[in-house]
Amino acid sequence: MSVTKRGKKWHFKIQVNGVRYWGVLEKRTKREAEEEEAEIVHRIRTGEYIAPRKDSTLKEFIEQVYKPHAKESKKSFRSDESMLKPIIEKLGKKRLSKISSFDIEKYKSERRKSTTVRFIKSGDEKIHKPRSVSSVNKELKLLSRIFKLAKIRPNPCDEVELIKGEAKRRRWMKHTEFQKLLPFLMEDRRAHLLDIVILDLNTGIRQKEQFCLKPEDCDFEHEVIIIRDSKTGEGREVAMNTEAREILKRLVKQAEEKGWEYLFTNPATGTRWKSILRSWTTACRKAGIMDLHFRDLRRTWATHALASGAPVTGVRDNLGHGSISTTNIYAQATDEGKKKAVSVVEWNKSGTKQKRQAG
């Protein structure tokens, strides 16, 4: 084993069990670099070190290294899986070291020109929609993370610019839409969906956070919901309002009577709900509501909370955001909020009236 210095960086190149490994070390001195190299060898032998073989294809690296790594470290891995399919289809056969920025540019262009297909009604009718800038940019960012994990330098994605004009989603549920949707949420086979929707509109917590709620997570004395399994991995407390408290008390009582571990348990299986996509999509379709995602309810709560005068820091903490800038993405002015904003600022109101009367 040995380390070599190139410029200001120490590099290692080793072979373990017939497999070659190489990369850049973070340490500054030769002794520290050698110690880090020895640690890498130990991690390779114990199966803890993730690094590609020099001749890996992109598909091999994704399947053998990235997916196992992401499953362990990312709560949003399911969204990665759908994005990985076109990446593997277009670039999967190429060697990691042979993929150039030109290849990434070509991939970007092809994906931007492609369309998405959605089925409506009975599933026979198709709707083709242009692929959004946001979805293509997410795939490019994922590609960049893969090359970074593979320690490919230079990263071919670094020379590829993200597509400009990415529009932030500006959709929330209107009161009229809720009234249209309510009868379909109250149908027996979608009774569980009604509680999930109402709770989200009153608290803004994520769908998965709801599904992980247990009776002991509801602190009615302090009127807070304890979120233990959040997207960020950090716990937090979400305040209850009157409506949320009534729903949660009923769900807690039901769970205790039936011996359920989770508040939102599927009676047919005895396990917690993991997805309500089909029932949500069906209810929206029957109500004639288009392009309303379940996660838009979280934005709806944030929008109305801020429009009602709630402090942005309180909204941020309830949502579980790390920064206010993230909260501001969710916060969008309603029509009522816009009218209120301009109504409180009227320059020279009395003077204008006097001039008009004089004229």
C-alpha positions as CSV (number, residue, x, y, z in Angstrom):
1,M,0.0,0.0,0.0
2,S,1.2,3.5,-0.7
3,V,-0.2,7.0,-1.1
4,T,0.9,9.6,-3.7
5,K,0.5,13.3,-3.8
6,R,-0.7,15.1,-6.8
7,G,-0.9,18.9,-6.4
8,K,-2.3,19.5,-2.9
9,K,-4.2,16.2,-2.7
10,W,-3.2,12.7,-1.5
11,H,-4.4,9.8,-3.7
12,F,-4.6,6.0,-3.0
13,K,-4.6,3.1,-5.4
14,I,-4.9,-0.4,-3.9
15,Q,-6.0,-3.9,-4.8
16,V,-8.0,-6.1,-2.4
17,N,-9.0,-9.6,-3.3
18,G,-8.3,-8.9,-7.0
19,V,-10.4,-5.7,-7.1
20,R,-8.8,-2.4,-7.6
21,Y,-9.8,0.7,-5.6
22,W,-8.7,4.3,-6.0
23,G,-9.6,7.8,-4.9
24,V,-8.7,11.0,-3.2
25,L,-7.9,11.2,0.5
26,E,-9.1,14.0,2.7
27,K,-6.0,14.2,5.0
28,R,-3.2,16.8,4.6
29,T,-0.1,15.0,5.8
30,K,1.3,11.8,4.4
31,R,1.0,10.0,7.7
32,E,-2.6,10.9,8.1
33,A,-3.2,9.9,4.5
34,E,-1.6,6.5,5.1
35,E,-3.8,6.0,8.2
36,E,-6.9,6.9,6.2
37,E,-5.9,4.4,3.5
38,A,-5.5,1.7,6.1
39,E,-9.0,2.5,7.4
40,I,-10.3,2.2,3.8
41,V,-8.7,-1.3,3.4
42,H,-10.3,-2.4,6.7
43,R,-13.7,-1.1,5.5
44,I,-13.3,-2.9,2.2
45,R,-12.6,-6.2,3.9
46,T,-15.6,-5.8,6.2
47,G,-17.9,-4.8,3.4
48,E,-18.5,-1.3,4.7
49,Y,-16.6,0.6,1.9
50,I,-18.6,1.6,-1.1
51,A,-16.5,2.3,-4.2
52,P,-16.8,1.3,-7.8
53,R,-14.4,-1.0,-9.6
54,K,-12.5,0.9,-12.2
55,D,-14.4,-1.0,-15.0
56,S,-17.9,-0.6,-13.6
57,T,-20.7,0.5,-15.9
58,L,-23.1,3.1,-14.6
59,K,-25.8,0.4,-14.3
60,E,-23.5,-1.9,-12.3
61,F,-22.5,0.9,-9.9
62,I,-26.2,2.0,-9.4
63,E,-27.3,-1.6,-8.7
64,Q,-24.3,-2.7,-6.6
65,V,-23.4,0.5,-4.8
66,Y,-25.8,3.5,-5.1
67,K,-29.1,1.7,-4.4
68,P,-27.9,-0.1,-1.3
69,H,-26.3,3.1,-0.1
70,A,-29.4,5.2,-0.8
71,K,-31.8,2.7,0.8
72,E,-29.8,3.0,4.0
73,S,-29.3,6.7,4.0
74,K,-32.2,8.3,2.2
75,K,-35.8,8.4,3.3
76,S,-36.8,9.6,-0.2
77,F,-35.2,6.6,-2.0
78,R,-38.6,5.6,-3.6
79,S,-38.5,8.8,-5.7
80,D,-35.0,8.0,-6.7
81,E,-36.0,4.6,-8.0
82,S,-38.3,6.1,-10.6
83,M,-35.7,8.6,-11.8
84,L,-33.0,5.9,-12.0
85,K,-35.0,4.0,-14.7
86,P,-34.4,6.4,-17.6
87,I,-30.9,7.1,-16.4
88,I,-30.1,3.3,-16.6
89,E,-31.9,3.0,-19.9
90,K,-30.0,5.8,-21.6
91,L,-26.5,5.6,-20.0
92,G,-26.5,2.4,-18.0
93,K,-24.2,0.4,-20.4
94,K,-21.5,3.1,-20.5
95,R,-18.4,2.8,-18.3
96,L,-18.3,5.3,-15.5
97,S,-15.0,6.7,-16.6
98,K,-16.2,7.0,-20.2
99,I,-19.3,9.1,-19.6
100,S,-18.7,12.7,-20.7
101,S,-20.4,16.0,-20.2
102,F,-21.5,15.7,-23.9
103,D,-23.4,12.4,-22.9
104,I,-25.1,14.3,-20.1
105,E,-26.1,17.2,-22.3
106,K,-27.6,14.7,-24.8
107,Y,-29.5,13.0,-22.0
108,K,-30.8,16.4,-20.8
109,S,-32.0,17.4,-24.3
110,E,-33.7,14.1,-24.9
111,R,-35.5,14.1,-21.6
112,R,-36.6,17.6,-22.0
113,K,-38.2,16.8,-25.3
114,S,-39.9,13.6,-24.0
115,T,-43.4,13.5,-22.6
116,T,-45.1,12.0,-19.6
117,V,-48.2,9.7,-20.0
118,R,-51.1,9.7,-17.6
119,F,-54.2,7.5,-17.7
120,I,-57.6,8.9,-16.9
121,K,-61.1,7.5,-16.3
122,S,-61.0,3.7,-16.6
123,G,-57.3,3.7,-17.4
124,D,-57.8,3.4,-21.2
125,E,-57.5,7.1,-22.1
126,K,-54.0,8.6,-22.2
127,I,-52.9,12.2,-21.7
128,H,-49.4,13.1,-23.0
129,K,-47.9,16.1,-21.2
130,P,-44.5,17.8,-21.7
131,R,-41.9,16.7,-19.2
132,S,-41.4,19.5,-16.7
133,V,-38.1,21.4,-16.3
134,S,-38.2,20.5,-12.6
135,S,-38.3,16.7,-13.2
136,V,-35.4,16.8,-15.7
137,N,-33.3,18.9,-13.3
138,K,-34.0,16.4,-10.5
139,E,-32.6,13.6,-12.7
140,L,-29.5,15.7,-13.5
141,K,-28.9,16.4,-9.8
142,L,-29.3,12.7,-9.0
143,L,-26.8,11.8,-11.8
144,S,-24.3,14.3,-10.2
145,R,-24.7,12.7,-6.8
146,I,-24.0,9.2,-8.3
147,F,-20.8,10.4,-9.9
148,K,-19.8,12.1,-6.7
149,L,-20.3,8.9,-4.7
150,A,-18.3,7.0,-7.4
151,K,-15.5,9.5,-6.9
152,I,-15.4,10.2,-10.6
153,R,-13.2,13.3,-11.2
154,P,-13.9,15.5,-12.9
155,N,-17.7,15.0,-12.4
156,P,-19.1,15.2,-16.0
157,C,-22.3,16.8,-14.6
158,D,-20.3,19.8,-13.3
159,E,-20.0,21.2,-16.9
160,V,-23.7,20.7,-17.6
161,E,-26.0,23.6,-16.6
162,L,-29.5,22.9,-15.1
163,I,-32.3,23.9,-17.3
164,K,-33.5,27.5,-16.6
165,G,-37.1,28.5,-16.0
166,E,-37.9,25.9,-13.4
167,A,-41.3,26.9,-12.0
168,K,-42.1,26.2,-8.4
169,R,-45.4,24.5,-8.0
170,R,-48.0,27.0,-7.0
171,R,-51.0,24.8,-6.2
172,W,-53.1,24.6,-3.1
173,M,-56.6,23.4,-2.3
174,K,-59.3,26.1,-2.5
175,H,-62.3,26.1,-0.1
176,T,-64.6,25.4,-3.1
177,E,-62.5,22.4,-4.1
178,F,-62.7,21.0,-0.6
179,Q,-66.5,21.3,-0.6
180,K,-66.6,19.4,-3.9
181,L,-64.2,16.7,-2.6
182,L,-65.8,16.2,0.8
183,P,-68.8,13.9,-0.3
184,F,-66.4,11.5,-2.0
185,L,-64.1,11.5,1.1
186,M,-67.1,10.5,3.2
187,E,-67.8,7.3,1.3
188,D,-67.4,4.2,3.4
189,R,-64.5,2.8,1.4
190,R,-62.6,6.1,1.8
191,A,-63.4,6.9,5.4
192,H,-59.7,6.6,6.4
193,L,-58.9,9.2,3.7
194,L,-61.2,11.8,5.2
195,D,-59.3,11.8,8.5
196,I,-55.9,11.9,6.7
197,V,-56.9,14.9,4.6
198,I,-58.5,16.8,7.5
199,L,-55.5,16.3,9.7
200,D,-53.1,17.4,7.0
201,L,-55.1,20.6,6.3
202,N,-55.0,21.4,10.0
203,T,-51.4,20.6,10.8
204,G,-49.4,20.5,7.6
205,I,-47.6,17.3,8.6
206,R,-46.3,15.0,5.8
207,Q,-48.2,11.9,4.7
208,K,-45.6,9.5,5.9
209,E,-45.4,11.2,9.2
210,Q,-49.1,10.7,9.7
211,F,-48.8,7.0,8.8
212,C,-46.1,6.5,11.4
213,L,-48.1,8.1,14.2
214,K,-48.8,5.9,17.3
215,P,-51.1,6.6,20.3
216,E,-48.2,7.6,22.5
217,D,-47.3,10.3,19.9
218,C,-50.4,12.3,20.8
219,D,-49.7,14.5,23.8
220,F,-53.2,15.9,24.6
221,E,-52.0,17.6,27.8
222,H,-49.6,19.9,26.0
223,E,-51.6,19.7,22.7
224,V,-48.8,18.6,20.5
225,I,-48.2,15.8,18.0
226,I,-44.7,14.2,18.5
227,I,-43.1,13.5,15.1
228,R,-40.4,10.9,15.7
229,D,-39.7,9.7,12.1
230,S,-39.4,12.8,10.0
231,K,-37.9,13.3,6.5
232,T,-34.9,15.0,8.0
233,G,-34.4,12.4,10.6
234,E,-34.9,14.8,13.4
235,G,-37.9,14.7,15.8
236,R,-40.2,17.7,16.3
237,E,-43.5,18.7,17.9
238,V,-46.4,20.0,15.9
239,A,-49.2,21.9,17.6
240,M,-52.8,20.7,17.6
241,N,-55.8,22.8,16.9
242,T,-59.3,21.9,18.1
243,E,-60.2,20.0,14.9
244,A,-56.9,18.0,14.9
245,R,-57.3,17.2,18.6
246,E,-60.8,15.8,18.1
247,I,-59.7,13.6,15.2
248,L,-56.6,12.3,17.1
249,K,-58.6,11.5,20.3
250,R,-61.0,9.4,18.2
251,L,-58.1,7.6,16.4
252,V,-56.2,7.0,19.6
253,K,-59.3,5.5,21.2
254,Q,-59.9,3.3,18.2
255,A,-56.3,2.1,18.1
256,E,-56.4,1.2,21.8
257,E,-59.7,-0.7,21.5
258,K,-58.5,-2.7,18.5
259,G,-55.0,-3.2,19.7
260,W,-53.4,-1.3,16.7
261,E,-49.9,-0.1,16.9
262,Y,-50.5,2.8,14.5
263,L,-53.4,5.3,14.3
264,F,-53.8,4.9,10.6
265,T,-54.1,1.1,10.3
266,N,-55.7,-0.7,7.4
267,P,-58.5,-2.9,9.0
268,A,-58.2,-5.4,6.2
269,T,-54.5,-6.1,6.7
270,G,-53.9,-5.0,10.3
271,T,-50.8,-3.0,9.1
272,R,-50.4,0.7,8.8
273,W,-51.4,2.5,5.6
274,K,-48.4,3.2,3.3
275,S,-50.1,4.8,0.4
276,I,-53.4,6.5,-0.4
277,L,-52.5,7.5,-3.9
278,R,-55.3,5.4,-5.6
279,S,-58.1,6.5,-3.3
280,W,-56.9,10.1,-3.4
281,T,-56.7,10.2,-7.2
282,T,-60.1,8.5,-7.6
283,A,-61.8,11.0,-5.1
284,C,-60.3,14.0,-7.0
285,R,-61.4,12.6,-10.3
286,K,-65.0,12.0,-9.2
287,A,-65.1,15.5,-7.7
288,G,-63.8,17.0,-11.0
289,I,-60.7,18.4,-9.4
290,M,-57.6,18.5,-11.7
291,D,-53.9,18.5,-10.9
292,L,-54.2,18.4,-7.1
293,H,-51.5,16.4,-5.4
294,F,-51.9,15.2,-1.8
295,R,-48.7,17.0,-0.8
296,D,-50.4,20.2,-2.0
297,L,-52.5,20.0,1.2
298,R,-49.3,20.8,3.2
299,R,-48.8,23.9,1.1
300,T,-52.4,24.8,1.6
301,W,-51.9,24.7,5.4
302,A,-48.8,26.8,5.2
303,T,-50.4,29.3,2.9
304,H,-53.5,29.9,5.0
305,A,-51.5,29.9,8.3
306,L,-49.2,32.7,7.0
307,A,-52.2,34.6,5.5
308,S,-53.9,34.5,8.8
309,G,-50.9,36.2,10.5
310,A,-49.1,33.2,12.0
311,P,-45.4,33.9,12.5
312,V,-43.2,32.4,9.8
313,T,-40.9,30.8,12.4
314,G,-43.9,29.0,13.9
315,V,-45.0,27.7,10.5
316,R,-41.4,26.7,9.8
317,D,-41.1,24.7,13.0
318,N,-44.5,23.0,12.4
319,L,-43.5,22.0,8.9
320,G,-40.1,20.8,10.1
321,H,-38.0,22.9,7.7
322,G,-34.4,23.6,8.4
323,S,-34.6,27.2,7.2
324,I,-37.2,29.9,6.6
325,S,-36.2,30.1,2.9
326,T,-37.7,26.6,2.5
327,T,-40.9,27.6,4.2
328,N,-41.2,30.6,1.9
329,I,-41.4,28.2,-1.1
330,Y,-44.6,26.7,0.5
331,A,-46.0,30.1,1.4
332,Q,-48.0,31.6,-1.4
333,A,-50.5,34.4,-1.2
334,T,-54.2,33.4,-1.6
335,D,-56.6,35.7,-3.4
336,E,-57.9,37.0,-0.1
337,G,-54.4,37.6,1.1
338,K,-53.5,39.6,-2.0
339,K,-56.6,41.8,-1.6
340,K,-55.9,42.3,2.1
341,A,-52.3,43.3,1.3
342,V,-53.2,46.1,-1.1
343,S,-56.3,47.2,0.9
344,V,-54.1,48.2,3.9
345,V,-51.9,50.4,1.8
346,E,-53.7,53.2,0.1
347,W,-51.6,56.2,-0.6
348,N,-53.1,59.7,-0.2
349,K,-56.6,58.2,0.0
350,S,-58.3,61.2,1.5
351,G,-56.4,63.7,-0.7
352,T,-57.4,61.9,-3.8
353,K,-61.0,62.0,-2.8
354,Q,-60.9,65.7,-2.1
355,K,-59.3,66.4,-5.5
356,R,-62.0,64.4,-7.2
357,Q,-64.8,66.3,-5.4
358,A,-63.2,69.6,-6.2
359,G,-63.0,68.7,-9.9
